[in-house]
Amino acid sequence: MLGIPPVKKRDLPPIKRKRPEALTDREQEILQLIWSGLKNKEIAQRLKISVKTVEAHRANMMKKVRVSNAAQLLNAAIQEGLIQVK
């Protein structure tokens, strides 16, 4: 040992939780299409992208908003004002 005292938890600064990152324009577009009831395949066809890309956008949105399924994603999006409920 080098004689360095151990760091105690109370000596550390508090952990600041970052706000979720903002959704990109494309993610917002896909979120609105999910809200409209379209499936990944339908979204992919409409936007002329692959289903895998739609799935990646959905996964990124869920990570940013810190949810684990589409229902929670839509609920959080409504609460945060990310989608327009008509």
C-alpha positions as CSV (number, residue, x, y, z in Angstrom):
1,M,0.0,0.0,0.0
2,L,1.2,3.5,-0.8
3,G,-0.4,5.0,2.3
4,I,-3.3,6.6,0.3
5,P,-6.4,6.7,2.4
6,P,-9.5,5.0,0.9
7,V,-12.1,7.3,-0.6
8,K,-15.3,7.2,1.4
9,K,-18.7,7.5,-0.2
10,R,-19.5,10.6,1.8
11,D,-16.3,12.3,0.4
12,L,-17.5,12.0,-3.2
13,P,-19.6,14.7,-4.8
14,P,-23.3,13.8,-5.4
15,I,-24.0,12.1,-8.7
16,K,-25.9,14.4,-11.0
17,R,-28.4,12.6,-13.2
18,K,-28.5,14.0,-16.7
19,R,-31.8,14.8,-18.4
20,P,-32.5,12.4,-21.2
21,E,-31.1,13.5,-24.5
22,A,-33.4,15.2,-26.9
23,L,-35.0,13.1,-29.6
24,T,-33.7,13.7,-33.1
25,D,-36.1,14.9,-35.8
26,R,-36.2,11.4,-37.3
27,E,-36.9,9.8,-33.9
28,Q,-39.8,12.3,-33.3
29,E,-41.1,11.4,-36.7
30,I,-41.0,7.7,-35.9
31,L,-42.5,8.3,-32.5
32,Q,-45.5,10.1,-34.1
33,L,-45.9,7.2,-36.5
34,I,-45.8,4.7,-33.6
35,W,-48.5,6.8,-31.9
36,S,-50.5,6.6,-35.1
37,G,-50.6,2.8,-34.8
38,L,-48.2,1.9,-37.5
39,K,-46.0,-1.2,-37.2
40,N,-42.2,-1.2,-37.7
41,K,-42.6,-2.6,-41.2
42,E,-45.2,0.0,-42.2
43,I,-43.0,2.8,-40.8
44,A,-40.1,1.5,-42.7
45,Q,-42.0,1.4,-46.0
46,R,-43.4,4.9,-45.4
47,L,-40.0,6.4,-44.6
48,K,-38.1,4.3,-47.2
49,I,-35.8,2.9,-44.6
50,S,-35.2,-0.7,-43.3
51,V,-37.1,-2.3,-40.6
52,K,-33.8,-2.7,-38.7
53,T,-33.3,1.1,-38.8
54,V,-36.8,1.7,-37.4
55,E,-36.0,-0.8,-34.6
56,A,-32.7,0.9,-33.9
57,H,-34.5,4.3,-33.7
58,R,-37.1,2.8,-31.4
59,A,-34.4,1.3,-29.1
60,N,-32.5,4.6,-29.0
61,M,-35.7,6.5,-28.0
62,M,-36.4,4.0,-25.3
63,K,-32.9,4.4,-24.0
64,K,-33.0,8.2,-24.0
65,V,-36.4,8.3,-22.3
66,R,-35.3,5.5,-19.9
67,V,-38.2,3.1,-20.5
68,S,-38.3,-0.6,-21.4
69,N,-41.3,-1.0,-23.8
70,A,-43.4,0.8,-26.4
71,A,-46.3,1.5,-24.0
72,Q,-44.0,3.2,-21.6
73,L,-42.4,5.1,-24.4
74,L,-45.7,6.5,-25.6
75,N,-46.8,7.3,-22.0
76,A,-43.5,9.2,-21.4
77,A,-43.8,11.0,-24.7
78,I,-47.3,12.2,-23.8
79,Q,-46.2,13.4,-20.4
80,E,-43.2,15.2,-21.9
81,G,-45.2,16.7,-24.7
82,L,-43.1,14.9,-27.4
83,I,-46.2,13.8,-29.3
84,Q,-49.4,15.6,-30.1
85,V,-52.5,13.8,-28.9
86,K,-55.4,14.6,-31.2
